[in-house]
Amino acid sequence: MSCRTGLSLMSTPTLAHNVVHFVRLLRGAGLAMSPAHSVDALEALRWIDITRRDDVRAALAALLVHAPDERELFHQAFDLFWRDPDWEGKLRALLLPKVTNGVPPPKRNNRLADALAARAAESKRTSAPQSVEHLHARITFSAQERLSHRDFDTLTSDEWRALRHQIRSHRMPLATEPTRRLKTASHGTHADLRASARNVVRSGGDWTTWKYKKVVERRPPLVLLLDISGSMSAYSRAVLYFCHALLQSRERLQVFLFGTRLTNATRALRERDPDVAIAAISDQVVDWSGGTRIGAALAEFNRRWARRVLNGRATVLFVTDGLDHEAIDVLETEMLRLRRFAHRLVWLNPLLRYADFTPRARGVRAILPHVDAMLAAHNLDSLNAVGRELAAVARRADRKSAGDTSWN
């Protein structure tokens, strides 16, 4: 078929409207889409035979897929959006996969399911009266506010799903700190004499302009030591989603999990889709929701990893409840070694959800003297407070270097 058929078919507003909605669906699923992608997609479909499904898929994929890990998500969205008019039924199948004839279901993609659910909710809101829309907005805000105060260990499956969506859509603006290195800049606090002299030679001896340098700023490294024992299972999973959100804006992040042994989960957590990343970590770790040996895990970390990852003013997030009753002397010794390696050691303890919490357990008393701060980590508000604490570390360090006596 010639491109004339494509032009005539594209003249109908329905197809153009659907292409725009398909690009919005991909954007809601996490792909970097803009209105320009909709324009490019409509223009490309004018030059192909749109009755050939494979040609349409290839043309849209060439324009809308920018990374290899986005290809699978694109194909799932294309099949759900363009093939079957009962896409709401497909959405339910995506949310509730089943095992048929002993064959495991395909990997579900929660980002695509959330985007489809948002599109369904948007279509219902547009068809509902205005008063119902305001009522729905108030109810949604109230539910989200209530969810931010709920303990991770008391959430239902639906609340867990809503919480994961809130965490992975959140971006934490972490602070940077100055280094000793300088880089070329149009304006700065340091005059670049060599560059200025070279500019004088080029201009024939006239010193007309100055060249400058400014201080290079970078994010300090962050290392997570996460307890995945039975008493910490629900909190550990939420912290992993929180760290995946941190990884979207922070490159220098290392993640270590420990129960009865130590596991480096940094590479698995770099997967763009957080649900795929957590599933890969669950398959990789063999001691999830098992026992705990904090002292032995810290000994292995200090021996194998501390000198590699705890450099450049690294901050350690130590996430555990401290309920360990074996080898307390080893735990105290290894906490002292860890404190010497780390620039700052922050303990995230879910037990702080209790107002009358006191450090009575032997493991808690062994850990507490070696940490710089102890924060709660039992709900979404507490995790947001951790992010604010990490963002304030650099500012407090600047005040200390300036001689501010109020810093402690």
N, C-alpha and C positions, 0 to 999 in steps of 0.2 A: 504494500500500500504506500502511496506517495505521501509526502508531507501535507498535501492539501486536505486529506482526511483528518490529520492531526489538527490542522488549523480550524476546520469546521467543527470538530468535536470540542476543541478548546474554547470555541466561542460560546458554549453553553456555560452559564455561571455556576452550575452545580458542581462540575468537575473541579473548576478552579477553587471553589469554596472548600471542597474536600481536601484538595492538596494543601491549602493553608491550614486546615485543621490537622492534617497528618504531620506537618512540620511542628505545630504546637504540641502535638502528642509527644514527639521526639524530644522537644525541649522540656516538657514536663517529666520525661523519663530520665533526664540528666544530661542529654547531649547539648553541645554548644550550638544552639540554633538562633537565628536572627531573622527579621523580616526579609532581608536580602536573600536568604536561602529559599524562601517561598517564591520570590520573583525569579530566581535562577531555575528552580524546578519547573515552574510554569513555562518558562522560555524553552527549556530543554525538551519538554513534552510536545512542543510544537513541531519538532524536527524528527520525531520517531513515529512509528506505527503504534498507537496506544492500544490497539486491539491485541497486541502481542504482550502477554504478561511479563515474560522474561526481559523484554526490551525495556519496559517501564521500570521494572525492579533494578536493572543494571544502571539505567540513567539516573534514577533517584539515589542509588547507592553511591555512584561516582560523585554526586554533588553533596550528599548529606552525611557520609561516613568519613571521618577524619582520622580514625585510629583503628588498629586491628581489633581491639577489645570492644569496639562499638558495633562491629559487623553483626554479631549474633543478636544483639538487641534490636538492630534495624530490621533484620529478617523476621523476628518475632512480631514486631510492630506492624510490618508490612502485611504479613499473613493475617493478623487479627483485624486490621483496619480495612483491607481491600478485598479479601476473599469472601468472608462470611458476613452477611448482614446481621446475624445474631451475635454481634460482638460482645453484648452483655453476658450471654451464655459462655462465650469464650473467656471472658473475664472471670466468671465464677470458676471455670475449669482451671484457669491459671492460679487463682488463689487457693483452690482446694484440689491439688493433684492427687490422682488415684493410681494404684498399682493394678495393672491388668495382665492376667496370665503370667504372673511372676516376673514381668518385665518392669524395671523401675521407671518412674515417670521422668520426663525431661526436667532439666534444672529450671525452676521457676525464677522469674525475674520480678522482684517486688517493686523495682522502680517503674517498670512498665505497667504493672498492676495498679500502682498508685496513680500514675498518669491517666490510665483509663477510668479509674474510679473518680478522679477529679473531673474528667470530661463528662462523665455521666451526671455527677452532681451539678456541674455547670449547666447542662442542658435542662435539668429539672428546675433549677432556679430561674432560668430564663422563661420557662413556661408557667411558673407559679406567680401568684399575685405579689405585689410589692411588700405588703404587710408580712406575708409568710417568709419572704426573703430576709427582712429585718429580724424576725423571730429566729430564723435558722442561724443567722450570724451571731446573735446573742448567745444561743445555746452552744454553738461551736466554741466561742471564746471562753465560756464558762467551763466547758469540758477540758479545754487545753490548759486553763489555769488550774483546774483541779488535778489534772494529770501531772503537772509539774511538781506537785507536793506529795504525790503518792510514793510509797516505798516500793523499790524494785521487786522486793520479795513478795508483794501482795497483789501484783498486777495480773489481770486475766490475759488470755491470748489476744483478744481484740485490743486491750489497752497496751500490750506489748508492741503490737504492730503500729499503733498510733505513736507510741513513744519513739520507736526506731525511726519513723518518718520525721519526727521533730528533730531528733539528734542529728541525722545525716543531712538534713537541710540547713543546719546551723553552721555558720562559719565563725571561728573564734579569732578575733584580731589580736594576735600575740605580739608583744613588744620586741623590738630589736635593741641591741646594745652596740656602742661604738667599739671599734678595734684600733690597733696601732697602724693599720695600713691606710694609705691615701690613694685617691684616684682623681683623674683629671675632671675638672668641672668648670663651667662657665663662671660661677661665682663660688667663693669658698673662703675659708679662714686662713689658708696657708698659701703663700705666694710661691709659684713654681719658677724659680730663678733660671733653671736650665731652659725650659720651654720659652720663657720670656726672652732670654738671650738669643736663642735660635730665631725667634720671630724678629729681633732687631737686625740680625745678619741678613735675613731674607728681605727686609724692608729698606736696606741700604744704610743702616746706622741710626735710624730714627726710632727712639723708644716711645712708641705711641700707645701700646696696650700692654696689659699685664695678663699673664696666664696663672690660673689658680688650681689648687687641689683641695679636696675635702675628705673628711674622715669616712672610711667605709664602715657601714653598719651591717650587722648580720644577726640572725636569730641564734641564740645559744642552743647547743644540743639538748635534747630531752630524751631521757631513758625511762621506760616504764617497766617496773617489776610487779607483775600481777599475780596474785594468789588465785588459783582456780580450783581450790578444794571444795568439798561438798557444801560447807557453810558459806562459801563465797560465790557459788555458781551464778546466781541471778545478778549479783552486783558486777561480777567479772564480765559477763556478756554486755551489760550496759556500758561499762568502761571501755570495752573494745570498740563499740560503736562511737563513743566519744573520741577515742584516739584516732579512729578512721577519719572523723571530721577534722581533727587537728592535722592529720597528714595531708589533707587537701591544701593547706596553706603553710605547711612546715615541712621542709625536706629532711632535716636532721633529727629524725625520730627513730629510736630503737625500742622494740617491744620484746620482752622476755616473760614467759609464763612459767609458773612453778607450782607444783603440788608435791608429789614425791620425787620429781626430777625437774630439771631446767630445760626449757625449750625456747629457741629463738624463733619468734613468729613474725619478724619484721617483713620478710619478703612476701609472705602470704597476705599480710594486711595492706600491701600496696596495690592490691586489686581495686579497680575503680568502683565496682559495685560492692557495697559493704556487706550485703547478704551473701554473695559468693565468697567474699574474703572470710567471713566468720565461719561459713560452712567448711572452707578449706582448712581453717585452723582447727575446727572440731575433729576433722579427719586426721590431721597431723598429730594432735596431742592425744596421748593414750591414757593420761592420768586425770582427765577432766572429771570434776565432781568426785574425786577420790580423797585420799588422805592428804596430810600436809607435813612437810619436813622443811621448815623455813630455814633453819640453820644450815642444813646440808645444801640446800639450793643456793643460799647466799655464798657459801664456801666455793661452790662450783663457779658462780658468777665472778667472784673476786679473783679466782685463779685463772679463768679462761678469757673473760670478757672485759673486766674492769679497766685495764690499761688501754684497751682498744677504743672503747666507746665513751669513757668518762674523761674526756679532755675538752679543752676549750670552754671552761666554766659551765660544765654540764649540770643540769638539774635532774634529780632522780625522783620519780613518782613511785612511791612504795605503797602498793595497794594490798592490804591484808587486814584481817581482824586481830592478828597476833595471838590466836588461840592455839599455841603450840606448847606441849608439855614434855617434849623429849629434847635432850641435849641443850638445855638452856644456856650452859656455859659456852657452847659452840655458837649459839645464836648471838650472845653478847659480844663475843670476840669478832665474829664476822660483821656485825653491825658497826663496830669500831673501825674495822678496816674499810668498810664501805663509806663511812663518814669521812675518812681521810682522802678517798679517791674523789668523791663528789664535791662540787662547789656548793650545792644546796640540796638538801634531802627533805622532801615533803612526804608525810605519811597520810594517806587517805584511808580512814578507818570507818567502815559502815556502822560500827558500834556506837558512834557518836550520835546516832539517831535517838538514843535514849538520853533523856534530860539528866538522869541521875547516874550517868556512866562514871565509874571510877576505875583507875588502872589497878585491878586486883590480881589479874592473871599473871603468871610468872613470865610468859612470853611478852605481854604488853609492857611489863616493868623493865624487861631487858631491852626493848626497842626504844622506848620513850626518851631516855637521856641522850640519844644520838641523833635525833631529828631536829630540824630547824622549825618545822611547823606541823601541826596535826589538824587535818580538815575532815569534814564528813564527806561521804560518797555513797548516799543511800537513795537519792532522788535526783530529778533533773535540775532542780534549783541548786543543789549542792555541787553538781558537776559544773554548772555555770559559774558558781563561786570559785571553783578551782581554776577555771579559765581566767577569771579576773585576777586571781592571785598570781598566776603565771605572767600575766600582762603587767602587773605592778612590780615584779622583781627588778626589772631593769631600771625603772624610775627610782626605786629605793636605793639601788646601787649608785646611781648618779648623785643622789643627795648625800650618800655616804662619802663618795670621793670628793664632793664639794665642801665637806666639813660640817654637814647638818647634824647637830647633836640629837635631833629628835628621832633619827633612824635607829632601829634596834633589830 
